[in-house]
Amino acid sequence: MENYYVRTVKLPGSVRGVTIPNDDGTFNVFINSSLSPECSNDTLNHELNHIKKDHFYEDTKSIEVVETEADDSI
């Protein structure tokens, strides 16, 4: 898997996590600091599944499909 950097930050309450690809092929994964440890771990796994499945470079699938694929792998 590509390199990724995980950061715990304050995000809006409805946002559990977000991943941003960088120009150098690495990723920044941001996890909401208000989440429980278990929820943080699930969120990290969800975000890493997006990376594993190349969702950031896939533009033929709907957001609903990529989110379901990321959830199904947890």
mmCIF file of the N, C-alpha and C atoms, coordinates in Angstrom:
data_MODEL
# 
_entry.id   MODEL 
# 
loop_
_atom_site.group_PDB 
_atom_site.id 
_atom_site.type_symbol 
_atom_site.label_atom_id 
_atom_site.label_alt_id 
_atom_site.label_comp_id 
_atom_site.label_asym_id 
_atom_site.label_entity_id 
_atom_site.label_seq_id 
_atom_site.pdbx_PDB_ins_code 
_atom_site.Cartn_x 
_atom_site.Cartn_y 
_atom_site.Cartn_z 
_atom_site.occupancy 
_atom_site.B_iso_or_equiv 
_atom_site.pdbx_formal_charge 
_atom_site.auth_seq_id 
_atom_site.auth_comp_id 
_atom_site.auth_asym_id 
_atom_site.auth_atom_id 
_atom_site.pdbx_PDB_model_num 
ATOM 1   N N  . MET A 1 1  ? 0.848   -1.186 0.000   1.00 0.00 ? 1  MET A N  1 
ATOM 2   C CA . MET A 1 1  ? 0.000   0.000  0.000   1.00 0.00 ? 1  MET A CA 1 
ATOM 3   C C  . MET A 1 1  ? 0.885   1.238  0.000   1.00 0.00 ? 1  MET A C  1 
ATOM 4   N N  . GLU A 1 2  ? 0.380   2.284  -0.614  1.00 0.00 ? 2  GLU A N  1 
ATOM 5   C CA . GLU A 1 2  ? 1.093   3.552  -0.636  1.00 0.00 ? 2  GLU A CA 1 
ATOM 6   C C  . GLU A 1 2  ? 1.302   4.067  0.779   1.00 0.00 ? 2  GLU A C  1 
ATOM 7   N N  . ASN A 1 3  ? 2.178   5.022  0.902   1.00 0.00 ? 3  ASN A N  1 
ATOM 8   C CA . ASN A 1 3  ? 2.410   5.657  2.203   1.00 0.00 ? 3  ASN A CA 1 
ATOM 9   C C  . ASN A 1 3  ? 1.224   6.533  2.565   1.00 0.00 ? 3  ASN A C  1 
ATOM 10  N N  . TYR A 1 4  ? 0.903   6.534  3.841   1.00 0.00 ? 4  TYR A N  1 
ATOM 11  C CA . TYR A 1 4  ? -0.166  7.388  4.321   1.00 0.00 ? 4  TYR A CA 1 
ATOM 12  C C  . TYR A 1 4  ? 0.204   7.920  5.696   1.00 0.00 ? 4  TYR A C  1 
ATOM 13  N N  . TYR A 1 5  ? -0.361  9.054  6.011   1.00 0.00 ? 5  TYR A N  1 
ATOM 14  C CA . TYR A 1 5  ? -0.111  9.731  7.276   1.00 0.00 ? 5  TYR A CA 1 
ATOM 15  C C  . TYR A 1 5  ? -1.446  9.934  7.966   1.00 0.00 ? 5  TYR A C  1 
ATOM 16  N N  . VAL A 1 6  ? -1.558  9.486  9.200   1.00 0.00 ? 6  VAL A N  1 
ATOM 17  C CA . VAL A 1 6  ? -2.804  9.584  9.938   1.00 0.00 ? 6  VAL A CA 1 
ATOM 18  C C  . VAL A 1 6  ? -2.701  10.725 10.938  1.00 0.00 ? 6  VAL A C  1 
ATOM 19  N N  . ARG A 1 7  ? -3.717  11.547 10.927  1.00 0.00 ? 7  ARG A N  1 
ATOM 20  C CA . ARG A 1 7  ? -3.772  12.675 11.855  1.00 0.00 ? 7  ARG A CA 1 
ATOM 21  C C  . ARG A 1 7  ? -5.139  12.685 12.523  1.00 0.00 ? 7  ARG A C  1 
ATOM 22  N N  . THR A 1 8  ? -5.160  12.903 13.813  1.00 0.00 ? 8  THR A N  1 
ATOM 23  C CA . THR A 1 8  ? -6.405  13.054 14.549  1.00 0.00 ? 8  THR A CA 1 
ATOM 24  C C  . THR A 1 8  ? -6.644  14.544 14.729  1.00 0.00 ? 8  THR A C  1 
ATOM 25  N N  . VAL A 1 9  ? -7.772  15.008 14.203  1.00 0.00 ? 9  VAL A N  1 
ATOM 26  C CA . VAL A 1 9  ? -8.079  16.437 14.214  1.00 0.00 ? 9  VAL A CA 1 
ATOM 27  C C  . VAL A 1 9  ? -9.553  16.649 14.545  1.00 0.00 ? 9  VAL A C  1 
ATOM 28  N N  . LYS A 1 10 ? -9.868  17.849 14.942  1.00 0.00 ? 10 LYS A N  1 
ATOM 29  C CA . LYS A 1 10 ? -11.265 18.196 15.180  1.00 0.00 ? 10 LYS A CA 1 
ATOM 30  C C  . LYS A 1 10 ? -11.943 18.407 13.829  1.00 0.00 ? 10 LYS A C  1 
ATOM 31  N N  . LEU A 1 11 ? -12.990 17.625 13.599  1.00 0.00 ? 11 LEU A N  1 
ATOM 32  C CA . LEU A 1 11 ? -13.782 17.733 12.374  1.00 0.00 ? 11 LEU A CA 1 
ATOM 33  C C  . LEU A 1 11 ? -15.232 17.981 12.768  1.00 0.00 ? 11 LEU A C  1 
ATOM 34  N N  . PRO A 1 12 ? -16.065 18.453 11.848  1.00 0.00 ? 12 PRO A N  1 
ATOM 35  C CA . PRO A 1 12 ? -17.488 18.595 12.165  1.00 0.00 ? 12 PRO A CA 1 
ATOM 36  C C  . PRO A 1 12 ? -18.044 17.269 12.679  1.00 0.00 ? 12 PRO A C  1 
ATOM 37  N N  . GLY A 1 13 ? -19.008 17.326 13.581  1.00 0.00 ? 13 GLY A N  1 
ATOM 38  C CA . GLY A 1 13 ? -19.538 16.128 14.217  1.00 0.00 ? 13 GLY A CA 1 
ATOM 39  C C  . GLY A 1 13 ? -20.032 15.057 13.264  1.00 0.00 ? 13 GLY A C  1 
ATOM 40  N N  . SER A 1 14 ? -20.512 15.443 12.102  1.00 0.00 ? 14 SER A N  1 
ATOM 41  C CA . SER A 1 14 ? -21.038 14.466 11.147  1.00 0.00 ? 14 SER A CA 1 
ATOM 42  C C  . SER A 1 14 ? -19.943 13.815 10.297  1.00 0.00 ? 14 SER A C  1 
ATOM 43  N N  . VAL A 1 15 ? -18.706 14.271 10.422  1.00 0.00 ? 15 VAL A N  1 
ATOM 44  C CA . VAL A 1 15 ? -17.597 13.746 9.621   1.00 0.00 ? 15 VAL A CA 1 
ATOM 45  C C  . VAL A 1 15 ? -16.712 12.876 10.508  1.00 0.00 ? 15 VAL A C  1 
ATOM 46  N N  . ARG A 1 16 ? -16.684 11.580 10.214  1.00 0.00 ? 16 ARG A N  1 
ATOM 47  C CA . ARG A 1 16 ? -15.853 10.669 10.996  1.00 0.00 ? 16 ARG A CA 1 
ATOM 48  C C  . ARG A 1 16 ? -14.403 10.690 10.521  1.00 0.00 ? 16 ARG A C  1 
ATOM 49  N N  . GLY A 1 17 ? -14.214 10.808 9.208   1.00 0.00 ? 17 GLY A N  1 
ATOM 50  C CA . GLY A 1 17 ? -12.862 10.828 8.674   1.00 0.00 ? 17 GLY A CA 1 
ATOM 51  C C  . GLY A 1 17 ? -12.864 11.249 7.223   1.00 0.00 ? 17 GLY A C  1 
ATOM 52  N N  . VAL A 1 18 ? -11.689 11.625 6.765   1.00 0.00 ? 18 VAL A N  1 
ATOM 53  C CA . VAL A 1 18 ? -11.530 12.032 5.372   1.00 0.00 ? 18 VAL A CA 1 
ATOM 54  C C  . VAL A 1 18 ? -10.087 11.747 4.962   1.00 0.00 ? 18 VAL A C  1 
ATOM 55  N N  . THR A 1 19 ? -9.918  11.359 3.716   1.00 0.00 ? 19 THR A N  1 
ATOM 56  C CA . THR A 1 19 ? -8.581  11.101 3.178   1.00 0.00 ? 19 THR A CA 1 
ATOM 57  C C  . THR A 1 19 ? -8.345  12.002 1.981   1.00 0.00 ? 19 THR A C  1 
ATOM 58  N N  . ILE A 1 20 ? -7.151  12.591 1.947   1.00 0.00 ? 20 ILE A N  1 
ATOM 59  C CA . ILE A 1 20 ? -6.789  13.493 0.854   1.00 0.00 ? 20 ILE A CA 1 
ATOM 60  C C  . ILE A 1 20 ? -5.514  12.974 0.199   1.00 0.00 ? 20 ILE A C  1 
ATOM 61  N N  . PRO A 1 21 ? -5.575  12.703 -1.114  1.00 0.00 ? 21 PRO A N  1 
ATOM 62  C CA . PRO A 1 21 ? -4.359  12.285 -1.814  1.00 0.00 ? 21 PRO A CA 1 
ATOM 63  C C  . PRO A 1 21 ? -3.423  13.469 -2.042  1.00 0.00 ? 21 PRO A C  1 
ATOM 64  N N  . ASN A 1 22 ? -2.130  13.216 -1.965  1.00 0.00 ? 22 ASN A N  1 
ATOM 65  C CA . ASN A 1 22 ? -1.109  14.230 -2.230  1.00 0.00 ? 22 ASN A CA 1 
ATOM 66  C C  . ASN A 1 22 ? -0.515  14.004 -3.611  1.00 0.00 ? 22 ASN A C  1 
ATOM 67  N N  . ASP A 1 23 ? 0.091   15.028 -4.154  1.00 0.00 ? 23 ASP A N  1 
ATOM 68  C CA . ASP A 1 23 ? 0.689   14.941 -5.489  1.00 0.00 ? 23 ASP A CA 1 
ATOM 69  C C  . ASP A 1 23 ? 1.807   13.908 -5.579  1.00 0.00 ? 23 ASP A C  1 
ATOM 70  N N  . ASP A 1 24 ? 2.439   13.583 -4.450  1.00 0.00 ? 24 ASP A N  1 
ATOM 71  C CA . ASP A 1 24 ? 3.556   12.639 -4.477  1.00 0.00 ? 24 ASP A CA 1 
ATOM 72  C C  . ASP A 1 24 ? 3.128   11.177 -4.308  1.00 0.00 ? 24 ASP A C  1 
ATOM 73  N N  . GLY A 1 25 ? 1.811   10.918 -4.334  1.00 0.00 ? 25 GLY A N  1 
ATOM 74  C CA . GLY A 1 25 ? 1.316   9.551  -4.217  1.00 0.00 ? 25 GLY A CA 1 
ATOM 75  C C  . GLY A 1 25 ? 1.029   9.112  -2.793  1.00 0.00 ? 25 GLY A C  1 
ATOM 76  N N  . THR A 1 26 ? 1.299   9.963  -1.818  1.00 0.00 ? 26 THR A N  1 
ATOM 77  C CA . THR A 1 26 ? 0.975   9.654  -0.433  1.00 0.00 ? 26 THR A CA 1 
ATOM 78  C C  . THR A 1 26 ? -0.429  10.177 -0.116  1.00 0.00 ? 26 THR A C  1 
ATOM 79  N N  . PHE A 1 27 ? -0.912  9.817  1.058   1.00 0.00 ? 27 PHE A N  1 
ATOM 80  C CA . PHE A 1 27 ? -2.247  10.224 1.474   1.00 0.00 ? 27 PHE A CA 1 
ATOM 81  C C  . PHE A 1 27 ? -2.213  10.767 2.887   1.00 0.00 ? 27 PHE A C  1 
ATOM 82  N N  . ASN A 1 28 ? -3.038  11.778 3.146   1.00 0.00 ? 28 ASN A N  1 
ATOM 83  C CA . ASN A 1 28 ? -3.281  12.272 4.499   1.00 0.00 ? 28 ASN A CA 1 
ATOM 84  C C  . ASN A 1 28 ? -4.645  11.745 4.917   1.00 0.00 ? 28 ASN A C  1 
ATOM 85  N N  . VAL A 1 29 ? -4.673  11.003 6.021   1.00 0.00 ? 29 VAL A N  1 
ATOM 86  C CA . VAL A 1 29 ? -5.913  10.476 6.564   1.00 0.00 ? 29 VAL A CA 1 
ATOM 87  C C  . VAL A 1 29 ? -6.208  11.253 7.841   1.00 0.00 ? 29 VAL A C  1 
ATOM 88  N N  . PHE A 1 30 ? -7.346  11.920 7.863   1.00 0.00 ? 30 PHE A N  1 
ATOM 89  C CA . PHE A 1 30 ? -7.754  12.708 9.018   1.00 0.00 ? 30 PHE A CA 1 
ATOM 90  C C  . PHE A 1 30 ? -8.905  11.993 9.717   1.00 0.00 ? 30 PHE A C  1 
ATOM 91  N N  . ILE A 1 31 ? -8.747  11.749 11.013  1.00 0.00 ? 31 ILE A N  1 
ATOM 92  C CA . ILE A 1 31 ? -9.753  11.076 11.820  1.00 0.00 ? 31 ILE A CA 1 
ATOM 93  C C  . ILE A 1 31 ? -10.284 12.073 12.846  1.00 0.00 ? 31 ILE A C  1 
ATOM 94  N N  . ASN A 1 32 ? -11.596 12.113 13.017  1.00 0.00 ? 32 ASN A N  1 
ATOM 95  C CA . ASN A 1 32 ? -12.224 13.034 13.948  1.00 0.00 ? 32 ASN A CA 1 
ATOM 96  C C  . ASN A 1 32 ? -11.795 12.707 15.374  1.00 0.00 ? 32 ASN A C  1 
ATOM 97  N N  . SER A 1 33 ? -11.247 13.692 16.064  1.00 0.00 ? 33 SER A N  1 
ATOM 98  C CA . SER A 1 33 ? -10.726 13.495 17.420  1.00 0.00 ? 33 SER A CA 1 
ATOM 99  C C  . SER A 1 33 ? -11.813 13.229 18.450  1.00 0.00 ? 33 SER A C  1 
ATOM 100 N N  . SER A 1 34 ? -13.069 13.461 18.109  1.00 0.00 ? 34 SER A N  1 
ATOM 101 C CA . SER A 1 34 ? -14.151 13.250 19.068  1.00 0.00 ? 34 SER A CA 1 
ATOM 102 C C  . SER A 1 34 ? -14.663 11.803 19.080  1.00 0.00 ? 34 SER A C  1 
ATOM 103 N N  . LEU A 1 35 ? -14.130 10.953 18.212  1.00 0.00 ? 35 LEU A N  1 
ATOM 104 C CA . LEU A 1 35 ? -14.592 9.568  18.129  1.00 0.00 ? 35 LEU A CA 1 
ATOM 105 C C  . LEU A 1 35 ? -14.002 8.709  19.233  1.00 0.00 ? 35 LEU A C  1 
ATOM 106 N N  . SER A 1 36 ? -14.737 7.669  19.604  1.00 0.00 ? 36 SER A N  1 
ATOM 107 C CA . SER A 1 36 ? -14.225 6.688  20.562  1.00 0.00 ? 36 SER A CA 1 
ATOM 108 C C  . SER A 1 36 ? -13.083 5.918  19.908  1.00 0.00 ? 36 SER A C  1 
ATOM 109 N N  . PRO A 1 37 ? -12.252 5.250  20.696  1.00 0.00 ? 37 PRO A N  1 
ATOM 110 C CA . PRO A 1 37 ? -11.168 4.462  20.103  1.00 0.00 ? 37 PRO A CA 1 
ATOM 111 C C  . PRO A 1 37 ? -11.669 3.413  19.101  1.00 0.00 ? 37 PRO A C  1 
ATOM 112 N N  . GLU A 1 38 ? -12.758 2.739  19.414  1.00 0.00 ? 38 GLU A N  1 
ATOM 113 C CA . GLU A 1 38 ? -13.299 1.725  18.499  1.00 0.00 ? 38 GLU A CA 1 
ATOM 114 C C  . GLU A 1 38 ? -13.789 2.356  17.202  1.00 0.00 ? 38 GLU A C  1 
ATOM 115 N N  . CYS A 1 39 ? -14.508 3.456  17.316  1.00 0.00 ? 39 CYS A N  1 
ATOM 116 C CA . CYS A 1 39 ? -15.013 4.153  16.134  1.00 0.00 ? 39 CYS A CA 1 
ATOM 117 C C  . CYS A 1 39 ? -13.856 4.743  15.316  1.00 0.00 ? 39 CYS A C  1 
ATOM 118 N N  . SER A 1 40 ? -12.832 5.243  15.995  1.00 0.00 ? 40 SER A N  1 
ATOM 119 C CA . SER A 1 40 ? -11.642 5.756  15.294  1.00 0.00 ? 40 SER A CA 1 
ATOM 120 C C  . SER A 1 40 ? -10.982 4.657  14.481  1.00 0.00 ? 40 SER A C  1 
ATOM 121 N N  . ASN A 1 41 ? -10.870 3.470  15.066  1.00 0.00 ? 41 ASN A N  1 
ATOM 122 C CA . ASN A 1 41 ? -10.256 2.340  14.366  1.00 0.00 ? 41 ASN A CA 1 
ATOM 123 C C  . ASN A 1 41 ? -11.089 1.931  13.152  1.00 0.00 ? 41 ASN A C  1 
ATOM 124 N N  . ASP A 1 42 ? -12.416 1.859  13.330  1.00 0.00 ? 42 ASP A N  1 
ATOM 125 C CA . ASP A 1 42 ? -13.288 1.529  12.200  1.00 0.00 ? 42 ASP A CA 1 
ATOM 126 C C  . ASP A 1 42 ? -13.177 2.573  11.094  1.00 0.00 ? 42 ASP A C  1 
ATOM 127 N N  . THR A 1 43 ? -13.114 3.825  11.490  1.00 0.00 ? 43 THR A N  1 
ATOM 128 C CA . THR A 1 43 ? -12.999 4.917  10.514  1.00 0.00 ? 43 THR A CA 1 
ATOM 129 C C  . THR A 1 43 ? -11.676 4.840  9.777   1.00 0.00 ? 43 THR A C  1 
ATOM 130 N N  . LEU A 1 44 ? -10.593 4.578  10.500  1.00 0.00 ? 44 LEU A N  1 
ATOM 131 C CA . LEU A 1 44 ? -9.292  4.437  9.851   1.00 0.00 ? 44 LEU A CA 1 
ATOM 132 C C  . LEU A 1 44 ? -9.329  3.289  8.845   1.00 0.00 ? 44 LEU A C  1 
ATOM 133 N N  . ASN A 1 45 ? -9.883  2.153  9.227   1.00 0.00 ? 45 ASN A N  1 
ATOM 134 C CA . ASN A 1 45 ? -9.975  1.016  8.299   1.00 0.00 ? 45 ASN A CA 1 
ATOM 135 C C  . ASN A 1 45 ? -10.799 1.373  7.077   1.00 0.00 ? 45 ASN A C  1 
ATOM 136 N N  . HIS A 1 46 ? -11.887 2.098  7.270   1.00 0.00 ? 46 HIS A N  1 
ATOM 137 C CA . HIS A 1 46 ? -12.723 2.542  6.153   1.00 0.00 ? 46 HIS A CA 1 
ATOM 138 C C  . HIS A 1 46 ? -11.912 3.411  5.195   1.00 0.00 ? 46 HIS A C  1 
ATOM 139 N N  . GLU A 1 47 ? -11.206 4.383  5.751   1.00 0.00 ? 47 GLU A N  1 
ATOM 140 C CA . GLU A 1 47 ? -10.410 5.289  4.912   1.00 0.00 ? 47 GLU A CA 1 
ATOM 141 C C  . GLU A 1 47 ? -9.291  4.541  4.195   1.00 0.00 ? 47 GLU A C  1 
ATOM 142 N N  . LEU A 1 48 ? -8.641  3.603  4.880   1.00 0.00 ? 48 LEU A N  1 
ATOM 143 C CA . LEU A 1 48 ? -7.580  2.816  4.239   1.00 0.00 ? 48 LEU A CA 1 
ATOM 144 C C  . LEU A 1 48 ? -8.138  1.937  3.125   1.00 0.00 ? 48 LEU A C  1 
ATOM 145 N N  . ASN A 1 49 ? -9.369  1.472  3.280   1.00 0.00 ? 49 ASN A N  1 
ATOM 146 C CA . ASN A 1 49 ? -9.997  0.687  2.206   1.00 0.00 ? 49 ASN A CA 1 
ATOM 147 C C  . ASN A 1 49 ? -10.194 1.522  0.957   1.00 0.00 ? 49 ASN A C  1 
ATOM 148 N N  . HIS A 1 50 ? -10.488 2.813  1.122   1.00 0.00 ? 50 HIS A N  1 
ATOM 149 C CA . HIS A 1 50 ? -10.573 3.688  -0.051  1.00 0.00 ? 50 HIS A CA 1 
ATOM 150 C C  . HIS A 1 50 ? -9.229  3.718  -0.781  1.00 0.00 ? 50 HIS A C  1 
ATOM 151 N N  . ILE A 1 51 ? -8.144  3.793  -0.026  1.00 0.00 ? 51 ILE A N  1 
ATOM 152 C CA . ILE A 1 51 ? -6.813  3.815  -0.643  1.00 0.00 ? 51 ILE A CA 1 
ATOM 153 C C  . ILE A 1 51 ? -6.532  2.485  -1.334  1.00 0.00 ? 51 ILE A C  1 
ATOM 154 N N  . LYS A 1 52 ? -6.769  1.377  -0.635  1.00 0.00 ? 52 LYS A N  1 
ATOM 155 C CA . LYS A 1 52 ? -6.501  0.043  -1.186  1.00 0.00 ? 52 LYS A CA 1 
ATOM 156 C C  . LYS A 1 52 ? -7.269  -0.204 -2.475  1.00 0.00 ? 52 LYS A C  1 
ATOM 157 N N  . LYS A 1 53 ? -8.482  0.311  -2.540  1.00 0.00 ? 53 LYS A N  1 
ATOM 158 C CA . LYS A 1 53 ? -9.337  0.065  -3.698  1.00 0.00 ? 53 LYS A CA 1 
ATOM 159 C C  . LYS A 1 53 ? -9.205  1.142  -4.778  1.00 0.00 ? 53 LYS A C  1 
ATOM 160 N N  . ASP A 1 54 ? -8.223  2.025  -4.635  1.00 0.00 ? 54 ASP A N  1 
ATOM 161 C CA . ASP A 1 54 ? -7.968  3.081  -5.627  1.00 0.00 ? 54 ASP A CA 1 
ATOM 162 C C  . ASP A 1 54 ? -9.179  3.967  -5.895  1.00 0.00 ? 54 ASP A C  1 
ATOM 163 N N  . HIS A 1 55 ? -9.990  4.199  -4.887  1.00 0.00 ? 55 HIS A N  1 
ATOM 164 C CA . HIS A 1 55 ? -11.183 5.014  -5.077  1.00 0.00 ? 55 HIS A CA 1 
ATOM 165 C C  . HIS A 1 55 ? -10.871 6.449  -5.463  1.00 0.00 ? 55 HIS A C  1 
ATOM 166 N N  . PHE A 1 56 ? -9.683  6.930  -5.158  1.00 0.00 ? 56 PHE A N  1 
ATOM 167 C CA . PHE A 1 56 ? -9.342  8.309  -5.481  1.00 0.00 ? 56 PHE A CA 1 
ATOM 168 C C  . PHE A 1 56 ? -9.013  8.490  -6.951  1.00 0.00 ? 56 PHE A C  1 
ATOM 169 N N  . TYR A 1 57 ? -8.835  7.385  -7.642  1.00 0.00 ? 57 TYR A N  1 
ATOM 170 C CA . TYR A 1 57 ? -8.498  7.433  -9.067  1.00 0.00 ? 57 TYR A CA 1 
ATOM 171 C C  . TYR A 1 57 ? -9.577  6.760  -9.906  1.00 0.00 ? 57 TYR A C  1 
ATOM 172 N N  . GLU A 1 58 ? -10.708 6.481  -9.302  1.00 0.00 ? 58 GLU A N  1 
ATOM 173 C CA . GLU A 1 58 ? -11.839 5.818  -9.952  1.00 0.00 ? 58 GLU A CA 1 
ATOM 174 C C  . GLU A 1 58 ? -12.969 6.825  -10.087 1.00 0.00 ? 58 GLU A C  1 
ATOM 175 N N  . ASP A 1 59 ? -13.306 7.182  -11.303 1.00 0.00 ? 59 ASP A N  1 
ATOM 176 C CA . ASP A 1 59 ? -14.356 8.180  -11.460 1.00 0.00 ? 59 ASP A CA 1 
ATOM 177 C C  . ASP A 1 59 ? -15.590 7.627  -12.162 1.00 0.00 ? 59 ASP A C  1 
ATOM 178 N N  . THR A 1 60 ? -15.667 6.307  -12.300 1.00 0.00 ? 60 THR A N  1 
ATOM 179 C CA . THR A 1 60 ? -16.830 5.728  -12.958 1.00 0.00 ? 60 THR A CA 1 
ATOM 180 C C  . THR A 1 60 ? -17.862 5.204  -11.969 1.00 0.00 ? 60 THR A C  1 
ATOM 181 N N  . LYS A 1 61 ? -17.520 5.165  -10.679 1.00 0.00 ? 61 LYS A N  1 
ATOM 182 C CA . LYS A 1 61 ? -18.441 4.654  -9.666  1.00 0.00 ? 61 LYS A CA 1 
ATOM 183 C C  . LYS A 1 61 ? -19.054 5.821  -8.888  1.00 0.00 ? 61 LYS A C  1 
ATOM 184 N N  . SER A 1 62 ? -20.289 5.629  -8.466  1.00 0.00 ? 62 SER A N  1 
ATOM 185 C CA . SER A 1 62 ? -20.950 6.660  -7.663  1.00 0.00 ? 62 SER A CA 1 
ATOM 186 C C  . SER A 1 62 ? -20.373 6.677  -6.255  1.00 0.00 ? 62 SER A C  1 
ATOM 187 N N  . ILE A 1 63 ? -20.587 7.765  -5.552  1.00 0.00 ? 63 ILE A N  1 
ATOM 188 C CA . ILE A 1 63 ? -20.121 7.887  -4.176  1.00 0.00 ? 63 ILE A CA 1 
ATOM 189 C C  . ILE A 1 63 ? -20.752 6.811  -3.302  1.00 0.00 ? 63 ILE A C  1 
ATOM 190 N N  . GLU A 1 64 ? -21.997 6.471  -3.583  1.00 0.00 ? 64 GLU A N  1 
ATOM 191 C CA . GLU A 1 64 ? -22.672 5.432  -2.813  1.00 0.00 ? 64 GLU A CA 1 
ATOM 192 C C  . GLU A 1 64 ? -21.958 4.094  -2.964  1.00 0.00 ? 64 GLU A C  1 
ATOM 193 N N  . VAL A 1 65 ? -21.529 3.779  -4.177  1.00 0.00 ? 65 VAL A N  1 
ATOM 194 C CA . VAL A 1 65 ? -20.840 2.506  -4.432  1.00 0.00 ? 65 VAL A CA 1 
ATOM 195 C C  . VAL A 1 65 ? -19.488 2.477  -3.740  1.00 0.00 ? 65 VAL A C  1 
ATOM 196 N N  . VAL A 1 66 ? -18.687 3.534  -3.843  1.00 0.00 ? 66 VAL A N  1 
ATOM 197 C CA . VAL A 1 66 ? -17.356 3.510  -3.223  1.00 0.00 ? 66 VAL A CA 1 
ATOM 198 C C  . VAL A 1 66 ? -17.463 3.490  -1.705  1.00 0.00 ? 66 VAL A C  1 
ATOM 199 N N  . GLU A 1 67 ? -18.454 4.179  -1.134  1.00 0.00 ? 67 GLU A N  1 
ATOM 200 C CA . GLU A 1 67 ? -18.626 4.137  0.316   1.00 0.00 ? 67 GLU A CA 1 
ATOM 201 C C  . GLU A 1 67 ? -19.045 2.749  0.785   1.00 0.00 ? 67 GLU A C  1 
ATOM 202 N N  . THR A 1 68 ? -19.918 2.102  0.036   1.00 0.00 ? 68 THR A N  1 
ATOM 203 C CA . THR A 1 68 ? -20.321 0.735  0.382   1.00 0.00 ? 68 THR A CA 1 
ATOM 204 C C  . THR A 1 68 ? -19.151 -0.223 0.253   1.00 0.00 ? 68 THR A C  1 
ATOM 205 N N  . GLU A 1 69 ? -18.360 -0.072 -0.785  1.00 0.00 ? 69 GLU A N  1 
ATOM 206 C CA . GLU A 1 69 ? -17.179 -0.938 -0.944  1.00 0.00 ? 69 GLU A CA 1 
ATOM 207 C C  . GLU A 1 69 ? -16.207 -0.757 0.212   1.00 0.00 ? 69 GLU A C  1 
ATOM 208 N N  . ALA A 1 70 ? -16.006 0.471  0.647   1.00 0.00 ? 70 ALA A N  1 
ATOM 209 C CA . ALA A 1 70 ? -15.085 0.715  1.761   1.00 0.00 ? 70 ALA A CA 1 
ATOM 210 C C  . ALA A 1 70 ? -15.632 0.134  3.056   1.00 0.00 ? 70 ALA A C  1 
ATOM 211 N N  . ASP A 1 71 ? -16.939 0.212  3.246   1.00 0.00 ? 71 ASP A N  1 
ATOM 212 C CA . ASP A 1 71 ? -17.559 -0.373 4.444   1.00 0.00 ? 71 ASP A CA 1 
ATOM 213 C C  . ASP A 1 71 ? -17.541 -1.892 4.415   1.00 0.00 ? 71 ASP A C  1 
ATOM 214 N N  . ASP A 1 72 ? -17.759 -2.479 3.252   1.00 0.00 ? 72 ASP A N  1 
ATOM 215 C CA . ASP A 1 72 ? -17.839 -3.933 3.128   1.00 0.00 ? 72 ASP A CA 1 
ATOM 216 C C  . ASP A 1 72 ? -16.527 -4.622 3.459   1.00 0.00 ? 72 ASP A C  1 
ATOM 217 N N  . SER A 1 73 ? -15.438 -3.909 3.374   1.00 0.00 ? 73 SER A N  1 
ATOM 218 C CA . SER A 1 73 ? -14.124 -4.503 3.606   1.00 0.00 ? 73 SER A CA 1 
ATOM 219 C C  . SER A 1 73 ? -13.713 -4.475 5.076   1.00 0.00 ? 73 SER A C  1 
ATOM 220 N N  . ILE A 1 74 ? -14.508 -3.842 5.910   1.00 0.00 ? 74 ILE A N  1 
ATOM 221 C CA . ILE A 1 74 ? -14.140 -3.726 7.337   1.00 0.00 ? 74 ILE A CA 1 
ATOM 222 C C  . ILE A 1 74 ? -14.447 -5.027 8.053   1.00 0.00 ? 74 ILE A C  1 
# 
